[in-house]
Structures are given as structure tokens and as C-alpha cells.
């Protein structure tokens, strides 16, 4: 499931990478020429903000649709990420949002149907249709996989099977895009859109010609490259932390502050009890699926020899509190741990469920499903 979430993030939220960060050039005009089927009356124009690299919520402009056509021009000194939000004849924003780069000196021709759109135009935009077709195909295949497994009760085996299918799907897409980038290595659009779709920053920069690397998107490439280097460093630290907390190692303590109170893992672990520690978050589907099982185990075995502890990881405290009430969680929690616990144990995906011995030694890591109770019963001699 973790791989699936990553896959969807790559193809559904690439805008987080498509930020306004290219070198300053002379001011040039960016143009949109659009055709519109249906009843849209206008489009709100949104753009990324230089200070936050997030899309502004307020429109910078509005494009009126007249006789099924719309046009837009803006003077730009650098590429920025933009979005056109469709507004229907009643003045209500629809679900159609067109995310794209606004590139100075280039023209985008957009054809909008009732439910979708296509982008063509000058050299940069000639790549969009290829990627839109590819992403549509990916989403259709991903949807079929999800439909199959959502119709069944999710088990650990089914989840692993689903992960394997999504991994194969992602790998095949990566291979297709890398081949496309190699064949179009002197095309800014091919390299930029490849990079924002699959990542692979270093590989794609090695493929790109010097003309592309030092062109309009140089600062974008540099910024993205630095972010991926930071990500690799973070993954290496996580690997080291994980290797230092393998089964048989002593627990590593961490703390969290919430509502003026500091809570430590050592408040629970190493105190003479076996402890199941669940690193989870309110937004995490697989985490939520494990919780009824953990509640049942807690109710069955809670004693002076056994405890269950939740550690809210990468989550907003208010969301954690709401989920605790909604799910009926009775066992204690470390709220607002954020990255403290995941950094200490090298956790890159949740849930991560660990069984600690009474002296704090790590007995099991990566527990899921029925194996949690099996490990608890074995530890307690039941």
C-alpha cells in the first residue's frame, strides 16, 4: 500500500515539484489559446507563489469564455507552475483544473471537452499530450487494481499482492518515460515533464543536453536536484537508524511535547512490561485497518505484563485526537511525535508495529495483521 500511495503521489500531485523556480530571463509573453465544449463561462488563473512554492488560492486573473473560445497572455521572466480552474455558467468552480507550466515565449493550445482536456502548442507543450495519455492509462490500470481489492476484505497477503502489482506498474511507466526522455534529450518539455512525473532527477539530467540543462529551467533543475539529494541523505539516515534498531537491539528513546507536557517512549518501554508500539497516523488507511486488531489485543492481554502504545507520526494533533475518538482507541498515545519516532527507528512507511521486551529490547519489527497477536502470545507464554 505504501508503494501505491507513492505512485499516486507521483502521478496525481506532481504540482508540488512543479514550482516557480527558474532563472531570471528577459520578459517574454506566455500565451494560451483555448477551445471549450460545454457550459463553462470562465477560468480562474492560479499561479505558484515564489515565497512558498505553493499554488496561490486567489486567482491572479480570470479568463472569459466567448463562443467556445478563450485566450490568455501574461508577461513572464521565468517559467512558473499555473492552474486554470474551470467555472461553470452558474459561477461555480467545477472539478476540472488544468495544471501546467506557464513558460515565457511559448504558446499553449488547450482543447477542453466536457470532462477532460488536452494540451498542444509550441515546442514545450507538444509533450503534454503524450504524458496525459500515459497518465490516463496508468490511472485506469491503477483504478482496476483498486476496484479488485476493494471488493475483498484486505488481508496482509492481499495487500502485498496489490503492492507488487503497483510496483510493476510503476516500473513499466518509469521505463517508458526514460526511453522517451532519451529520444528527446534536447527538448526542455520532455525532460521537465519526465522529471516532474517520475523523479529520477540525476538520471534525467545526465540524459539532457547542456542546452536544456542551462536553459530556462536551470534553476528549477538545480532546486529539484538539491531536494532529491536531501531526500537521499534522509533515506540514508533512516537506513542507519533502522540498522541500529534491528530485532535484538535495545530501544532508542525519543520524546514529544503536546499541550505543555513532554512524553517519552521510555515512559512506557523498558518498565518491566512487554509493549506493542504502533507508529501510525490518522490519514493512513493501512494504519486505521490495524487499529481494531490492536484494540482487541489490548483488551485481551492488558496487564501488569503487557501494554499497547500508539505513537502519532507525521500527523496533526487535532486530527490524531479526532481519529482516537472515532476509532475508539483505549490504549495510551504519544501525540505530536511527528518525526521524532520515525527518525529514531528509521521508519519510512507506516504503520510500523514493534514489540519490545520488558527490559526494552526489540523483539519484533514490522508486525502486521494476525502475526501481532501470535508474537504477543509467544512473548507472554500463552
Short mmCIF file of the C-alpha atoms (twelve columns), coordinates in Angstrom:
data_MODEL
# 
_entry.id   MODEL 
# 
loop_
_atom_site.group_PDB 
_atom_site.id 
_atom_site.type_symbol 
_atom_site.label_atom_id 
_atom_site.label_alt_id 
_atom_site.label_comp_id 
_atom_site.label_asym_id 
_atom_site.label_seq_id 
_atom_site.Cartn_x 
_atom_site.Cartn_y 
_atom_site.Cartn_z 
_atom_site.pdbx_PDB_model_num 
ATOM 1   C CA . UNK A 1   0.000   0.000   0.000   1 
ATOM 2   C CA . UNK A 2   2.873   2.357   0.730   1 
ATOM 3   C CA . UNK A 3   4.156   1.936   -2.828  1 
ATOM 4   C CA . UNK A 4   0.676   2.611   -4.178  1 
ATOM 5   C CA . UNK A 5   0.441   5.855   -2.219  1 
ATOM 6   C CA . UNK A 6   3.813   6.853   -3.614  1 
ATOM 7   C CA . UNK A 7   2.705   6.003   -7.147  1 
ATOM 8   C CA . UNK A 8   -0.438  8.055   -6.904  1 
ATOM 9   C CA . UNK A 9   1.572   10.933  -5.441  1 
ATOM 10  C CA . UNK A 10  3.896   10.862  -8.432  1 
ATOM 11  C CA . UNK A 11  1.113   10.996  -10.988 1 
ATOM 12  C CA . UNK A 12  -1.530  12.980  -9.114  1 
ATOM 13  C CA . UNK A 13  0.363   15.635  -7.195  1 
ATOM 14  C CA . UNK A 14  3.373   16.439  -9.297  1 
ATOM 15  C CA . UNK A 15  2.481   20.102  -8.867  1 
ATOM 16  C CA . UNK A 16  4.350   20.088  -5.545  1 
ATOM 17  C CA . UNK A 17  7.528   19.726  -7.588  1 
ATOM 18  C CA . UNK A 18  6.453   21.991  -10.425 1 
ATOM 19  C CA . UNK A 19  7.408   25.110  -8.590  1 
ATOM 20  C CA . UNK A 20  8.185   28.648  -9.621  1 
ATOM 21  C CA . UNK A 21  11.946  28.420  -9.613  1 
ATOM 22  C CA . UNK A 22  13.702  29.130  -12.872 1 
ATOM 23  C CA . UNK A 23  16.472  31.611  -13.600 1 
ATOM 24  C CA . UNK A 24  15.580  35.185  -14.426 1 
ATOM 25  C CA . UNK A 25  15.439  35.799  -18.173 1 
ATOM 26  C CA . UNK A 26  14.250  38.710  -20.252 1 
ATOM 27  C CA . UNK A 27  10.487  39.175  -20.060 1 
ATOM 28  C CA . UNK A 28  8.569   37.243  -22.712 1 
ATOM 29  C CA . UNK A 29  4.906   36.616  -23.391 1 
ATOM 30  C CA . UNK A 30  3.252   33.357  -22.421 1 
ATOM 31  C CA . UNK A 31  0.032   32.674  -24.333 1 
ATOM 32  C CA . UNK A 32  -2.901  30.300  -24.030 1 
ATOM 33  C CA . UNK A 33  -5.336  29.705  -26.889 1 
ATOM 34  C CA . UNK A 34  -8.250  27.537  -25.819 1 
ATOM 35  C CA . UNK A 35  -11.361 25.900  -27.190 1 
ATOM 36  C CA . UNK A 36  -14.171 24.905  -24.862 1 
ATOM 37  C CA . UNK A 37  -17.000 22.384  -25.240 1 
ATOM 38  C CA . UNK A 38  -19.768 22.515  -22.652 1 
ATOM 39  C CA . UNK A 39  -21.112 25.260  -20.452 1 
ATOM 40  C CA . UNK A 40  -18.008 26.744  -18.817 1 
ATOM 41  C CA . UNK A 41  -18.208 30.518  -18.615 1 
ATOM 42  C CA . UNK A 42  -14.689 31.334  -17.472 1 
ATOM 43  C CA . UNK A 43  -11.469 30.084  -15.851 1 
ATOM 44  C CA . UNK A 44  -9.691  31.274  -12.735 1 
ATOM 45  C CA . UNK A 45  -5.944  31.583  -13.278 1 
ATOM 46  C CA . UNK A 46  -3.815  30.461  -10.310 1 
ATOM 47  C CA . UNK A 47  -0.034  30.599  -10.084 1 
ATOM 48  C CA . UNK A 48  2.632   29.418  -7.656  1 
ATOM 49  C CA . UNK A 49  3.980   31.851  -5.112  1 
ATOM 50  C CA . UNK A 50  7.724   32.457  -5.090  1 
ATOM 51  C CA . UNK A 51  7.928   32.642  -1.305  1 
ATOM 52  C CA . UNK A 52  6.055   29.416  -0.501  1 
ATOM 53  C CA . UNK A 53  6.290   27.398  -3.742  1 
ATOM 54  C CA . UNK A 54  2.597   26.618  -3.280  1 
ATOM 55  C CA . UNK A 55  -0.277  27.499  -5.564  1 
ATOM 56  C CA . UNK A 56  -1.963  30.739  -4.514  1 
ATOM 57  C CA . UNK A 57  -5.597  30.216  -3.548  1 
ATOM 58  C CA . UNK A 58  -6.727  33.532  -5.010  1 
ATOM 59  C CA . UNK A 59  -6.823  33.931  -8.802  1 
ATOM 60  C CA . UNK A 60  -4.340  36.290  -10.402 1 
ATOM 61  C CA . UNK A 61  -6.659  36.683  -13.380 1 
ATOM 62  C CA . UNK A 62  -9.905  35.445  -14.917 1 
ATOM 63  C CA . UNK A 63  -10.309 34.200  -18.496 1 
ATOM 64  C CA . UNK A 64  -13.733 34.677  -20.069 1 
ATOM 65  C CA . UNK A 65  -15.050 32.025  -22.464 1 
ATOM 66  C CA . UNK A 66  -16.723 33.515  -25.557 1 
ATOM 67  C CA . UNK A 67  -18.251 31.454  -28.350 1 
ATOM 68  C CA . UNK A 68  -16.458 28.371  -27.096 1 
ATOM 69  C CA . UNK A 69  -13.014 30.010  -27.118 1 
ATOM 70  C CA . UNK A 70  -10.741 31.642  -24.555 1 
ATOM 71  C CA . UNK A 71  -7.346  33.341  -24.645 1 
ATOM 72  C CA . UNK A 72  -4.819  34.446  -22.044 1 
ATOM 73  C CA . UNK A 73  -1.465  36.236  -22.217 1 
ATOM 74  C CA . UNK A 74  0.976   37.157  -19.493 1 
ATOM 75  C CA . UNK A 75  4.434   38.694  -19.446 1 
ATOM 76  C CA . UNK A 76  6.816   36.351  -17.608 1 
ATOM 77  C CA . UNK A 77  10.529  36.411  -16.834 1 
ATOM 78  C CA . UNK A 78  10.671  32.730  -15.839 1 
ATOM 79  C CA . UNK A 79  8.576   29.565  -16.004 1 
ATOM 80  C CA . UNK A 80  6.015   29.189  -13.236 1 
ATOM 81  C CA . UNK A 81  3.532   26.479  -12.392 1 
ATOM 82  C CA . UNK A 82  -0.032  27.514  -13.083 1 
ATOM 83  C CA . UNK A 83  -3.544  26.154  -12.911 1 
ATOM 84  C CA . UNK A 84  -6.722  27.022  -14.784 1 
ATOM 85  C CA . UNK A 85  -9.809  26.268  -12.672 1 
ATOM 86  C CA . UNK A 86  -12.969 25.879  -14.749 1 
ATOM 87  C CA . UNK A 87  -16.052 27.862  -13.693 1 
ATOM 88  C CA . UNK A 88  -19.499 26.798  -14.914 1 
ATOM 89  C CA . UNK A 89  -22.330 29.000  -16.156 1 
ATOM 90  C CA . UNK A 90  -23.637 29.362  -12.594 1 
ATOM 91  C CA . UNK A 91  -20.340 30.793  -11.383 1 
ATOM 92  C CA . UNK A 92  -19.352 27.620  -9.519  1 
ATOM 93  C CA . UNK A 93  -15.885 26.082  -9.824  1 
ATOM 94  C CA . UNK A 94  -16.048 22.621  -11.434 1 
ATOM 95  C CA . UNK A 95  -13.799 19.628  -10.750 1 
ATOM 96  C CA . UNK A 96  -11.723 20.367  -13.849 1 
ATOM 97  C CA . UNK A 97  -8.374  22.020  -13.107 1 
ATOM 98  C CA . UNK A 98  -5.686  22.272  -15.772 1 
ATOM 99  C CA . UNK A 99  -2.218  22.172  -14.169 1 
ATOM 100 C CA . UNK A 100 0.694   23.156  -16.362 1 
ATOM 101 C CA . UNK A 101 3.838   25.222  -16.647 1 
ATOM 102 C CA . UNK A 102 3.444   28.788  -17.880 1 
ATOM 103 C CA . UNK A 103 6.578   29.195  -19.999 1 
ATOM 104 C CA . UNK A 104 7.671   32.625  -21.273 1 
ATOM 105 C CA . UNK A 105 7.937   32.828  -25.051 1 
ATOM 106 C CA . UNK A 106 5.746   29.739  -25.552 1 
ATOM 107 C CA . UNK A 107 2.127   29.200  -26.645 1 
ATOM 108 C CA . UNK A 108 -0.163  26.505  -25.230 1 
ATOM 109 C CA . UNK A 109 -3.187  25.370  -27.238 1 
ATOM 110 C CA . UNK A 110 -5.753  23.825  -24.891 1 
ATOM 111 C CA . UNK A 111 -8.761  21.831  -26.066 1 
ATOM 112 C CA . UNK A 112 -11.313 21.225  -23.296 1 
ATOM 113 C CA . UNK A 113 -14.108 18.657  -23.583 1 
ATOM 114 C CA . UNK A 114 -16.913 18.046  -21.077 1 
ATOM 115 C CA . UNK A 115 -14.681 16.183  -18.603 1 
ATOM 116 C CA . UNK A 116 -11.062 16.427  -19.767 1 
ATOM 117 C CA . UNK A 117 -8.544  18.455  -21.713 1 
ATOM 118 C CA . UNK A 118 -5.531  18.156  -23.986 1 
ATOM 119 C CA . UNK A 119 -2.558  20.493  -24.395 1 
ATOM 120 C CA . UNK A 120 -0.524  21.088  -27.555 1 
ATOM 121 C CA . UNK A 121 1.213   24.138  -28.954 1 
ATOM 122 C CA . UNK A 122 4.807   25.267  -29.306 1 
ATOM 123 C CA . UNK A 123 7.800   23.012  -28.631 1 
ATOM 124 C CA . UNK A 124 7.450   22.728  -24.847 1 
ATOM 125 C CA . UNK A 125 3.745   21.870  -24.932 1 
ATOM 126 C CA . UNK A 126 3.980   19.229  -27.625 1 
ATOM 127 C CA . UNK A 127 4.992   16.802  -24.843 1 
ATOM 128 C CA . UNK A 128 1.850   17.210  -22.750 1 
ATOM 129 C CA . UNK A 129 -0.467  15.015  -24.780 1 
ATOM 130 C CA . UNK A 130 1.947   12.103  -24.651 1 
ATOM 131 C CA . UNK A 131 2.176   12.315  -20.879 1 
ATOM 132 C CA . UNK A 132 -1.551  12.922  -20.408 1 
ATOM 133 C CA . UNK A 133 -2.327  9.779   -22.400 1 
ATOM 134 C CA . UNK A 134 0.238   7.841   -20.405 1 
ATOM 135 C CA . UNK A 135 -1.029  9.088   -17.039 1 
ATOM 136 C CA . UNK A 136 -4.642  8.395   -18.040 1 
ATOM 137 C CA . UNK A 137 -3.662  4.851   -18.902 1 
ATOM 138 C CA . UNK A 138 -1.850  4.485   -15.567 1 
ATOM 139 C CA . UNK A 139 -4.827  5.758   -13.610 1 
ATOM 140 C CA . UNK A 140 -7.178  3.407   -15.428 1 
ATOM 141 C CA . UNK A 141 -4.944  0.430   -14.641 1 
ATOM 142 C CA . UNK A 142 -4.489  1.578   -11.043 1 
ATOM 143 C CA . UNK A 143 -8.245  2.006   -10.696 1 
ATOM 144 C CA . UNK A 144 -8.866  -1.547  -11.900 1 
ATOM 145 C CA . UNK A 145 -6.367  -2.875  -9.370  1 
ATOM 146 C CA . UNK A 146 -8.011  -0.888  -6.570  1 
ATOM 147 C CA . UNK A 147 -11.505 -1.995  -7.614  1 
ATOM 148 C CA . UNK A 148 -10.464 -5.634  -7.464  1 
ATOM 149 C CA . UNK A 149 -9.041  -5.427  -3.957  1 
ATOM 150 C CA . UNK A 150 -11.604 -3.051  -2.504  1 
ATOM 151 C CA . UNK A 151 -14.269 -5.666  -3.218  1 
ATOM 152 C CA . UNK A 152 -12.469 -8.055  -0.846  1 
ATOM 153 C CA . UNK A 153 -11.575 -7.812  2.826   1 
ATOM 154 C CA . UNK A 154 -7.992  -6.566  2.892   1 
ATOM 155 C CA . UNK A 155 -5.509  -9.014  4.367   1 
ATOM 156 C CA . UNK A 156 -1.745  -8.826  4.641   1 
ATOM 157 C CA . UNK A 157 -1.329  -11.252 1.726   1 
ATOM 158 C CA . UNK A 158 -3.748  -9.289  -0.464  1 
ATOM 159 C CA . UNK A 159 -2.008  -6.028  0.413   1 
ATOM 160 C CA . UNK A 160 1.380   -7.476  -0.528  1 
ATOM 161 C CA . UNK A 161 -0.086  -8.757  -3.799  1 
ATOM 162 C CA . UNK A 162 -1.524  -5.306  -4.541  1 
ATOM 163 C CA . UNK A 163 1.787   -3.625  -3.693  1 
ATOM 164 C CA . UNK A 164 3.577   -5.966  -6.109  1 
ATOM 165 C CA . UNK A 165 1.162   -5.080  -8.941  1 
ATOM 166 C CA . UNK A 166 1.544   -1.353  -8.331  1 
ATOM 167 C CA . UNK A 167 5.322   -1.724  -8.219  1 
ATOM 168 C CA . UNK A 168 5.315   -3.478  -11.598 1 
ATOM 169 C CA . UNK A 169 3.027   -0.786  -12.992 1 
ATOM 170 C CA . UNK A 170 5.267   1.983   -11.717 1 
ATOM 171 C CA . UNK A 171 8.411   0.288   -13.027 1 
ATOM 172 C CA . UNK A 172 6.924   -0.134  -16.502 1 
ATOM 173 C CA . UNK A 173 5.903   3.536   -16.604 1 
ATOM 174 C CA . UNK A 174 9.354   4.641   -15.477 1 
ATOM 175 C CA . UNK A 175 10.965  2.600   -18.256 1 
ATOM 176 C CA . UNK A 176 8.646   4.069   -20.913 1 
ATOM 177 C CA . UNK A 177 9.284   7.646   -19.760 1 
ATOM 178 C CA . UNK A 178 13.063  7.189   -19.525 1 
ATOM 179 C CA . UNK A 179 13.114  5.848   -23.101 1 
ATOM 180 C CA . UNK A 180 11.053  8.851   -24.202 1 
ATOM 181 C CA . UNK A 181 13.426  11.281  -22.463 1 
ATOM 182 C CA . UNK A 182 16.468  9.643   -24.069 1 
ATOM 183 C CA . UNK A 183 14.902  10.005  -27.502 1 
ATOM 184 C CA . UNK A 184 14.054  13.677  -26.792 1 
ATOM 185 C CA . UNK A 185 17.016  14.777  -24.682 1 
ATOM 186 C CA . UNK A 186 17.266  18.178  -26.393 1 
ATOM 187 C CA . UNK A 187 13.633  19.018  -25.642 1 
ATOM 188 C CA . UNK A 188 13.020  21.041  -22.468 1 
ATOM 189 C CA . UNK A 189 9.434   19.890  -22.208 1 
ATOM 190 C CA . UNK A 190 10.335  16.209  -22.465 1 
ATOM 191 C CA . UNK A 191 12.937  16.472  -19.692 1 
ATOM 192 C CA . UNK A 192 10.933  18.749  -17.377 1 
ATOM 193 C CA . UNK A 193 7.686   16.806  -17.606 1 
ATOM 194 C CA . UNK A 194 9.539   13.488  -17.270 1 
ATOM 195 C CA . UNK A 195 11.244  14.788  -14.160 1 
ATOM 196 C CA . UNK A 196 8.057   16.050  -12.539 1 
ATOM 197 C CA . UNK A 197 6.272   12.780  -13.348 1 
ATOM 198 C CA . UNK A 198 8.748   10.131  -12.204 1 
ATOM 199 C CA . UNK A 199 11.531  11.966  -10.386 1 
ATOM 200 C CA . UNK A 200 14.818  10.292  -11.460 1 
ATOM 201 C CA . UNK A 201 16.422  13.743  -11.367 1 
ATOM 202 C CA . UNK A 202 20.068  12.704  -11.665 1 
ATOM 203 C CA . UNK A 203 19.407  10.230  -14.470 1 
ATOM 204 C CA . UNK A 204 17.360  12.709  -16.456 1 
ATOM 205 C CA . UNK A 205 19.927  15.494  -16.018 1 
ATOM 206 C CA . UNK A 206 22.607  13.119  -17.280 1 
ATOM 207 C CA . UNK A 207 20.427  12.413  -20.310 1 
ATOM 208 C CA . UNK A 208 19.632  16.092  -21.009 1 
ATOM 209 C CA . UNK A 209 21.822  18.156  -23.316 1 
ATOM 210 C CA . UNK A 210 23.765  21.130  -21.945 1 
ATOM 211 C CA . UNK A 211 21.406  23.422  -23.834 1 
ATOM 212 C CA . UNK A 212 18.438  22.064  -21.868 1 
ATOM 213 C CA . UNK A 213 20.265  21.948  -18.513 1 
ATOM 214 C CA . UNK A 214 21.375  25.575  -18.828 1 
ATOM 215 C CA . UNK A 215 18.168  26.923  -20.381 1 
ATOM 216 C CA . UNK A 216 15.048  28.481  -18.901 1 
ATOM 217 C CA . UNK A 217 14.667  25.698  -16.341 1 
ATOM 218 C CA . UNK A 218 18.210  25.717  -14.957 1 
ATOM 219 C CA . UNK A 219 17.197  26.980  -11.513 1 
ATOM 220 C CA . UNK A 220 14.282  24.546  -11.471 1 
ATOM 221 C CA . UNK A 221 16.658  21.670  -12.230 1 
ATOM 222 C CA . UNK A 222 19.128  22.839  -9.580  1 
ATOM 223 C CA . UNK A 223 16.411  23.231  -6.931  1 
ATOM 224 C CA . UNK A 224 14.853  19.861  -7.713  1 
ATOM 225 C CA . UNK A 225 18.274  18.202  -7.747  1 
ATOM 226 C CA . UNK A 226 19.068  19.643  -4.311  1 
ATOM 227 C CA . UNK A 227 15.748  18.391  -2.961  1 
ATOM 228 C CA . UNK A 228 16.398  14.891  -4.225  1 
ATOM 229 C CA . UNK A 229 19.879  14.947  -2.722  1 
ATOM 230 C CA . UNK A 230 18.324  15.926  0.614   1 
ATOM 231 C CA . UNK A 231 15.828  13.071  0.185   1 
ATOM 232 C CA . UNK A 232 18.638  10.585  -0.460  1 
ATOM 233 C CA . UNK A 233 20.512  11.837  2.607   1 
ATOM 234 C CA . UNK A 234 17.343  11.447  4.663   1 
ATOM 235 C CA . UNK A 235 16.876  7.898   3.368   1 
ATOM 236 C CA . UNK A 236 20.479  7.061   4.240   1 
ATOM 237 C CA . UNK A 237 19.981  8.361   7.787   1 
ATOM 238 C CA . UNK A 238 16.798  6.296   8.023   1 
ATOM 239 C CA . UNK A 239 18.703  3.223   6.859   1 
ATOM 240 C CA . UNK A 240 21.351  3.766   9.531   1 
ATOM 241 C CA . UNK A 241 18.683  4.297   12.216  1 
ATOM 242 C CA . UNK A 242 16.834  1.171   11.084  1 
ATOM 243 C CA . UNK A 243 20.019  -0.924  11.188  1 
ATOM 244 C CA . UNK A 244 20.725  0.367   14.710  1 
ATOM 245 C CA . UNK A 245 17.263  -0.721  15.881  1 
ATOM 246 C CA . UNK A 246 17.002  -4.211  14.445  1 
ATOM 247 C CA . UNK A 247 15.497  -7.075  16.428  1 
ATOM 248 C CA . UNK A 248 17.770  -7.795  19.378  1 
ATOM 249 C CA . UNK A 249 18.900  -4.179  19.807  1 
ATOM 250 C CA . UNK A 250 17.990  -2.032  22.800  1 
ATOM 251 C CA . UNK A 251 15.258  0.558   22.343  1 
ATOM 252 C CA . UNK A 252 16.115  4.124   21.336  1 
ATOM 253 C CA . UNK A 253 14.285  6.769   23.331  1 
ATOM 254 C CA . UNK A 254 12.568  9.850   21.909  1 
ATOM 255 C CA . UNK A 255 10.144  12.457  23.224  1 
ATOM 256 C CA . UNK A 256 7.198   14.567  22.162  1 
ATOM 257 C CA . UNK A 257 5.668   17.735  23.557  1 
ATOM 258 C CA . UNK A 258 1.914   18.218  23.440  1 
ATOM 259 C CA . UNK A 259 -0.304  20.547  25.475  1 
ATOM 260 C CA . UNK A 260 2.681   21.582  27.571  1 
ATOM 261 C CA . UNK A 261 3.541   18.012  28.567  1 
ATOM 262 C CA . UNK A 262 6.593   16.043  27.440  1 
ATOM 263 C CA . UNK A 263 6.059   12.321  26.901  1 
ATOM 264 C CA . UNK A 264 8.893   9.881   26.232  1 
ATOM 265 C CA . UNK A 265 8.937   6.383   24.812  1 
ATOM 266 C CA . UNK A 266 10.824  5.395   27.973  1 
ATOM 267 C CA . UNK A 267 7.720   6.307   29.992  1 
ATOM 268 C CA . UNK A 268 6.315   3.025   28.671  1 
ATOM 269 C CA . UNK A 269 9.140   0.923   27.220  1 
ATOM 270 C CA . UNK A 270 11.767  -0.677  29.458  1 
ATOM 271 C CA . UNK A 271 9.492   -0.517  32.501  1 
ATOM 272 C CA . UNK A 272 9.050   -4.256  33.014  1 
ATOM 273 C CA . UNK A 273 6.238   -4.854  30.504  1 
ATOM 274 C CA . UNK A 274 6.028   -6.254  27.008  1 
ATOM 275 C CA . UNK A 275 4.884   -3.319  24.871  1 
ATOM 276 C CA . UNK A 276 3.429   -3.235  21.370  1 
ATOM 277 C CA . UNK A 277 4.216   0.197   19.899  1 
ATOM 278 C CA . UNK A 278 2.212   1.278   16.846  1 
ATOM 279 C CA . UNK A 279 3.634   4.165   14.781  1 
ATOM 280 C CA . UNK A 280 0.535   5.434   12.941  1 
ATOM 281 C CA . UNK A 281 -1.311  8.477   11.569  1 
ATOM 282 C CA . UNK A 282 -4.965  9.436   11.239  1 
ATOM 283 C CA . UNK A 283 -4.697  9.835   7.429   1 
ATOM 284 C CA . UNK A 284 -3.086  6.423   6.874   1 
ATOM 285 C CA . UNK A 285 -5.545  3.795   5.614   1 
ATOM 286 C CA . UNK A 286 -3.392  0.732   6.435   1 
ATOM 287 C CA . UNK A 287 -2.801  2.181   9.918   1 
ATOM 288 C CA . UNK A 288 -6.508  2.519   10.543  1 
ATOM 289 C CA . UNK A 289 -7.106  -1.049  9.369   1 
ATOM 290 C CA . UNK A 290 -4.700  -2.373  12.016  1 
ATOM 291 C CA . UNK A 291 -6.257  -0.447  14.902  1 
ATOM 292 C CA . UNK A 292 -9.329  -2.662  15.564  1 
ATOM 293 C CA . UNK A 293 -6.905  -5.587  15.804  1 
ATOM 294 C CA . UNK A 294 -4.701  -3.669  18.234  1 
ATOM 295 C CA . UNK A 295 -7.719  -2.664  20.341  1 
ATOM 296 C CA . UNK A 296 -8.750  -6.314  20.573  1 
ATOM 297 C CA . UNK A 297 -5.228  -7.383  21.564  1 
ATOM 298 C CA . UNK A 298 -5.080  -4.596  24.162  1 
ATOM 299 C CA . UNK A 299 -8.400  -5.645  25.689  1 
ATOM 300 C CA . UNK A 300 -7.370  -9.317  25.732  1 
ATOM 301 C CA . UNK A 301 -3.884  -9.058  27.195  1 
ATOM 302 C CA . UNK A 302 -3.598  -5.735  29.064  1 
ATOM 303 C CA . UNK A 303 -1.999  -6.471  32.426  1 
ATOM 304 C CA . UNK A 304 0.998   -5.672  34.578  1 
ATOM 305 C CA . UNK A 305 2.994   -7.627  31.970  1 
ATOM 306 C CA . UNK A 306 1.629   -6.143  28.734  1 
ATOM 307 C CA . UNK A 307 0.775   -2.748  27.233  1 
ATOM 308 C CA . UNK A 308 -0.094  -1.228  23.828  1 
ATOM 309 C CA . UNK A 309 1.121   2.254   22.896  1 
ATOM 310 C CA . UNK A 310 0.291   4.396   19.881  1 
ATOM 311 C CA . UNK A 311 2.775   6.931   18.502  1 
ATOM 312 C CA . UNK A 312 1.124   9.575   16.283  1 
ATOM 313 C CA . UNK A 313 3.605   10.021  13.438  1 
ATOM 314 C CA . UNK A 314 3.609   12.794  10.785  1 
ATOM 315 C CA . UNK A 315 0.142   13.856  11.922  1 
ATOM 316 C CA . UNK A 316 -1.618  16.972  13.137  1 
ATOM 317 C CA . UNK A 317 -2.559  16.599  16.836  1 
ATOM 318 C CA . UNK A 318 -6.156  17.676  16.245  1 
ATOM 319 C CA . UNK A 319 -6.524  15.015  13.529  1 
ATOM 320 C CA . UNK A 320 -4.962  12.424  15.834  1 
ATOM 321 C CA . UNK A 321 -7.377  13.309  18.636  1 
ATOM 322 C CA . UNK A 322 -10.345 13.069  16.293  1 
ATOM 323 C CA . UNK A 323 -9.216  9.671   14.981  1 
ATOM 324 C CA . UNK A 324 -8.724  8.343   18.529  1 
ATOM 325 C CA . UNK A 325 -12.353 9.175   19.331  1 
ATOM 326 C CA . UNK A 326 -13.678 7.949   16.003  1 
ATOM 327 C CA . UNK A 327 -11.851 4.607   16.193  1 
ATOM 328 C CA . UNK A 328 -12.474 4.096   19.906  1 
ATOM 329 C CA . UNK A 329 -8.805  3.728   20.803  1 
ATOM 330 C CA . UNK A 330 -8.405  2.989   24.513  1 
ATOM 331 C CA . UNK A 331 -4.676  2.429   24.852  1 
ATOM 332 C CA . UNK A 332 -2.268  5.322   25.602  1 
ATOM 333 C CA . UNK A 333 -0.817  7.560   22.929  1 
ATOM 334 C CA . UNK A 334 2.217   9.732   22.322  1 
ATOM 335 C CA . UNK A 335 0.631   12.590  20.384  1 
ATOM 336 C CA . UNK A 336 2.518   15.027  18.158  1 
ATOM 337 C CA . UNK A 337 5.584   12.795  17.805  1 
ATOM 338 C CA . UNK A 338 5.895   13.942  14.184  1 
ATOM 339 C CA . UNK A 339 9.355   12.742  13.003  1 
ATOM 340 C CA . UNK A 340 10.861  12.022  16.418  1 
ATOM 341 C CA . UNK A 341 9.930   8.345   16.480  1 
ATOM 342 C CA . UNK A 342 10.377  7.709   12.764  1 
ATOM 343 C CA . UNK A 343 13.841  9.283   12.835  1 
ATOM 344 C CA . UNK A 344 14.817  7.208   15.869  1 
ATOM 345 C CA . UNK A 345 13.777  3.918   14.237  1 
ATOM 346 C CA . UNK A 346 14.425  4.694   10.559  1 
ATOM 347 C CA . UNK A 347 10.758  4.424   9.625   1 
ATOM 348 C CA . UNK A 348 9.918   5.418   6.049   1 
ATOM 349 C CA . UNK A 349 6.394   3.977   5.901   1 
ATOM 350 C CA . UNK A 350 3.627   3.424   8.413   1 
ATOM 351 C CA . UNK A 351 2.174   1.576   10.173  1 
ATOM 352 C CA . UNK A 352 5.343   0.260   11.815  1 
ATOM 353 C CA . UNK A 353 4.468   -2.023  14.715  1 
ATOM 354 C CA . UNK A 354 7.226   -3.077  17.112  1 
ATOM 355 C CA . UNK A 355 7.186   -5.458  20.083  1 
ATOM 356 C CA . UNK A 356 9.509   -4.513  22.953  1 
ATOM 357 C CA . UNK A 357 10.629  -6.813  25.780  1 
ATOM 358 C CA . UNK A 358 10.249  -5.798  29.454  1 
ATOM 359 C CA . UNK A 359 13.887  -4.637  29.510  1 
ATOM 360 C CA . UNK A 360 13.387  -2.522  26.362  1 
ATOM 361 C CA . UNK A 361 14.986  -4.929  23.897  1 
ATOM 362 C CA . UNK A 362 13.400  -5.009  20.436  1 
ATOM 363 C CA . UNK A 363 11.828  -8.435  19.924  1 
ATOM 364 C CA . UNK A 364 9.969   -7.955  16.631  1 
ATOM 365 C CA . UNK A 365 9.661   -5.241  13.980  1 
ATOM 366 C CA . UNK A 366 7.279   -4.851  11.073  1 
ATOM 367 C CA . UNK A 367 4.423   -6.792  12.662  1 
ATOM 368 C CA . UNK A 368 1.102   -6.777  10.797  1 
ATOM 369 C CA . UNK A 369 -2.276  -8.490  10.972  1 
ATOM 370 C CA . UNK A 370 -2.569  -11.813 12.766  1 
ATOM 371 C CA . UNK A 371 1.170   -12.027 13.416  1 
ATOM 372 C CA . UNK A 372 0.853   -9.284  16.055  1 
ATOM 373 C CA . UNK A 373 -1.217  -11.468 18.381  1 
ATOM 374 C CA . UNK A 374 0.947   -14.512 17.596  1 
ATOM 375 C CA . UNK A 375 4.038   -12.554 18.724  1 
ATOM 376 C CA . UNK A 376 2.284   -11.260 21.859  1 
ATOM 377 C CA . UNK A 377 1.047   -14.724 22.869  1 
ATOM 378 C CA . UNK A 378 4.504   -16.192 22.367  1 
ATOM 379 C CA . UNK A 379 6.101   -13.434 24.443  1 
ATOM 380 C CA . UNK A 380 3.569   -13.889 27.242  1 
ATOM 381 C CA . UNK A 381 3.849   -17.685 27.124  1 
ATOM 382 C CA . UNK A 382 0.178   -18.168 26.256  1 
# 
